[in-house]
Amino acid sequence: MARVYNFSAGPSMLPEEVLKKAAAEMLDYQGSGQSVMEMSHRSKIYDSIIKGAEQLLRELYNIPDNYKVLFLQGGASTQFAAIPLNFMNKSGKADFVITGQWAKKAYQEAQKYGECKAVASSADKTFSYIPKLDKNEFTKDADYFYICMNNTIYGTVYHEIPDTGDVPLIADISSCFLSEPLDISKFAMVYGGAQKNVAPAGLTICIIREDMLGNARDITPTMLNYQIMADNDSLYNTPPCYTIYICKLVLEWLKENGGLEAMKETNLKKAKILYDFLDNSKMFKGTVVAEDRSLMNVPFVTDSEELNAKFIKEATEAGFVNLKGHRTVGGMRASIYNAMPVEGVEKLVKFMAEFEKANS
Ligand SMILES: *Cc1c(COP(=O)(O)O)cnc(C)c1O
């Protein structure tokens, strides 16, 4: 069996240990005589899986007791509507920082429900940096302030959490979920699609401070009402059972491997290998300003479309797959999430060096 190094932005690599464990438990989960795929989500045995996943997530992220953890469906994109429906309920206003396509989509969707202000944007330079924030631009009575923490497509990240004072801060952390420690208490809500760093597609995790709940608009669809989901421990209807199970295995893997401090150290190491190479290469260049570089998504280019295409083709043949950049940026992008081993990045860089030598 030959496994490739998968640099996809999502769905993306899962730890091999997790896949092996899932395979071993596929037909008979812990003596139950069933696969997790076949279980009732109301059974006692399944309850231990979903509760176990929540407990592990709370432990790893050090989530304060006054936050709810919700396991939902619909992807991060569904929350673009759920967030205004649940929270845009006092002044009917919200602030957004436009750092890329995902932030923009959230901003556009929220406009259907209230008054939205883009307080800053990095659209002028293809989102290659995180804009400086001017507090004078912030809406004093906004119901919330919204950011996309790690910008999957453009490869930028907030290295500092914006200070929004009393205005609740909400962050999409889809593509940096569990990649390093995060002070959850600084946010009113963080959320993300699980398919980047935590599980297969189908699961969206929302972590919400309790005082935010209970004020959803009357028109809010039941399935998008966070209060109802919280009151039902994410079991209002059938949750994505198997995906939550894989999520639990990933969380166990994280804990066994030293938790988020250790993960951060490994992620810093991987990113440094790749960025150091890009900074020294004459052929390949990173596209993001140095101070805002993501540890998870690394876009890069050569100065020729032809060379980009040749590189992607040859890399794929050599077992480094999904390196094609997003269509709005072009070039290449290497997503190096938690499950990408250091060795995968070392080998990629070696391959890039050889390619550079052979083509210059
Ligand atoms: C992938 C991604 C999304 C979209 O997620 P879906 O689960 O496909 O809706 C939203 N935000 C960010 C930051 C992403 O990386």
The ligand as an ORCA input file, in Angstrom:
! r2SCAN-3c Opt
* xyz 0 1
  C     -13.277     25.525      4.115
  C     -13.636     26.753      4.836
  C     -14.969     27.190      4.945
  C     -16.109     26.459      4.276
  O     -16.376     25.311      4.962
  P     -17.598     24.359      4.574
  O     -17.599     23.409      5.723
  O     -17.272     23.739      3.270
  O     -18.824     25.190      4.517
  C     -15.233     28.313      5.676
  N     -14.249     29.006      6.276
  C     -12.966     28.622      6.195
  C     -11.913     29.418      6.888
  C     -12.621     27.487      5.477
  O     -11.341     27.109      5.394
*
